[in-house]
Amino acid sequence: MQPIIDTTLLIIGGGPGGYVAAIRAGQLGIPTVVVEGQALGGTCLNVGCIPSKALIHVAEQFHQAERFSQPSPLGISVTGARLDIGQSVAWKDGIVDRLTTGVAALLKKHGVRVIHGWARVLDGKHVEVDGQRIRCEHLLLATGSSSVQLPMLPWGGPIISSSEALAPEDLPQHLVVVGGGYIGLELGIAYRKLGAQVSVVEARERILPTYDRELTAPVADALQRLGIAVHLGHSVEGYADGCLLASDGQGGQLRLEADRVLVAVGRRPRTQGFNLESLDLRMNGAAIAIDERCQTSMRNVWAIGDVAGEPMLAHRAMAQGEMVAEIIAGKARRFEPAAIAAVCFTDPELVVVGVTPEQASAQGLDCLVAQFPFAANGRAMSLEAKSGFVRVVARRDNHLIVGWQAVGVAVSELSTAFAQSLEMGARLEDVAGTIHAHPTLGEAVQEAALRALGHALHI
């Protein structure tokens, strides 16, 4: 039998939360071991955030090339745009390889030991990996999440998850996307721009139901312009004879011929497959319950990221991982962010930071709400991107900003400014009085604050 490996911190999962926790622990001199059953970087780097944005970029570039085969007000004309999807996927894989290699190098640089294999938890101090036992003082669970599978649409053949959608060997004639949330729409729009016919089937009455209707309206308009058919209020019943079957709940039946079906109805915490049940942990629904320090109900057992529930965002996991490492090193830390930005990379993009007008009202806050349209922004005009707006929500009594929302081209890049303003306790006057570079999309942020104060300059 192999000798037991002793370490101070053992991390199960080498995704964004796990590897950031390991790097920070290494910087602080904490002996650390990371166990990863697949590739370092987890879902985000390998089959999620990064590859999806790469595919979205490919789709947008091809879409623009095809658009210029028609008369263009820009005076650009091209002919014969062709797509080699194999080369596109290879380019995407190259980005992923560079990033995962970089993560491995950073872990090595900071003295973190990486063990490749599937962990099996024995108790709160011992884990086994392929017969190798590891003993630790602190156990950090960073196992992430997995795609939700529908029983009537088991994966295999033409039924795929987002992982398969990001590595296509060819393009389908007709892709049906089950789920009108951000994952389904991001990939559905990308496939449409790559040339596939796309339909979306959503059980609820509107797309992106976690966002407010005003914010999602420009996305709905874009879907219509792209020729994506959206079937709302339909529950999927199955797939047979090359057709997706769905019902509207009132006796109406939908039958869509499809050679590929993408199931994108959400993700669930990954709590199975590593003997988590051996630990007496308190649960929060399907997720592991944690406190404001990411401590579970067992002493020195921690959980971060998707396995600890919503919001399932890589940047949340990273921040939690860094914090846990610092707590183990003896620092006083609590996870109490003023806001965590949620970004949807559809066309146009969506950003929500802090509270929306509806949430502010539900909380009993008397707020000023103002928005500035990109149709009045010079940079947006020069980008042919006049759709959308920036919206600010601030308390009426002291003008403290409590929320930002935006929809438009490249608004994901405004998310940092939004989150920073909330973390720093900015007021409308702070943003309105800050000189914003011209011409930029960021001017809409200043103008929204000015409009809330009653004196917008360009509308």
C-alpha positions, 0 to 999 in steps of 0.5 A: 500500500502506498504511504499516506500523503499528509497535507494541510489543505486538500481540495477536491476539484480543480475548477475556478474556485478550487485552483484559485484557492490552491494558488492563494494557499500556496502563496500563503505557505499552506501545504496544498493538494488538489485532486481533479478527475478531468482537466484543470480549469473545470467546466468553466475553462474546458466546456463552459465559459471560455469555449462558449465565448470562443464559439460565440466570437467565431459565430459573430465573425462569420455572421458579419462576413455573410452580412457583407455579402449583401449591400452594406451602408458601411461600403464593405462587400465580400463574396464567398464566405465559408466556414470550416467548423473543424478549424473553428473548434481547433482554434477554440481548443487551442485557447482552452489548452493554453489556459489550462496549461497556464493553470497547471504552471501557476499551481506548480509555481506555488508549490501545489501538488496536483493529483489526477484522479477521482476522489472518494471521501472517507471522512472529514480528514481522509480522501482516497484517490485510486488507492492512494490515501490523503490525510488533511487538516482542512477539506475544501469541496469545489466539485462544481455542477453538472447539466440537468438531464431531462428524463424524457430526453436522455443524452446520446445520439442527437440529444446533446448537452452544452459540452457536446454543443461546444465541440461540434464535428459538423453543424446541424440542419435544424437545432432545437434548444430546450430551455430559454435561459442564458446557456440555451440562448447563447448557444442557440444564437451562436449556431444560428449565426453559424448557419443552422436553423434554430428553434427554442422551446421554453416552458415558461412564458418568456425567454430569460425569465430570471431577468426583467421583461424590459431588459430582455426585450432587445434580446427577443427582438434580436432573436426575431431578426435572426430568424430564430423561432421561439416557442414559449409556454411549451413543455417537452414530451420527448423525441421520436422519429427525428422530431421533438414533441412538446405540449402547450398544456392546453391540448396543443401539440408542437412537433419540430423536425430536428437533427440535433436537440440541445438540452439547456435547462440548468445546472445542479450542484455536483454532490454525487460520485465522490462519497459525499454522503460519508460526511454529515453535512447540512444541505440547502436543497441540492446544494451544500449549506455554508455560512458567510465564511464558506464553512459547512456544518462540519468543522474544517470542511469547506465548500465553494462555488456551484456545489454550494448553490446559487449564484453559480458563477465562476467569479463567485467561486474564485472569490470564495476560494481566495477567501477560504485560503486566507481564513485557513492562513489565519486571516479574518475574512467573510464573504459579504460582497455588495454585489456579484455581476451576472452577465448573459453573452447573448446578442445583445449582451445583458448585465445585472448587478445589485437590485432591479427596480422590481427587487428594490420595490419588493424590499420596500426601498424608495428608489430613483430609476433612470436609464440612458439609451445607446441610441443616443450614444455616439460610440454605439452608433459607430458600432452599429449597436444602437439597441439597448440601454444602461439603467441605474437604481438608487435610493431616493433619500441619499442617492446611494446606488443599489443596482445597475442593469444594461443590455447592449453590445459589449455591455459585459465590459461595463460590469466591473464598473457597476460592481465597483460602484456598489462595493465602494458605496458610490452615489449618483453624484460620484458617477455623474461627476466622474469624467468618462472618456468620449466616445465610449459606451461607458458614457451611458453609465454617466448619463444614466446617473445624470438622468437620475439626478434630473439633468442628463446632457444628451437626451 
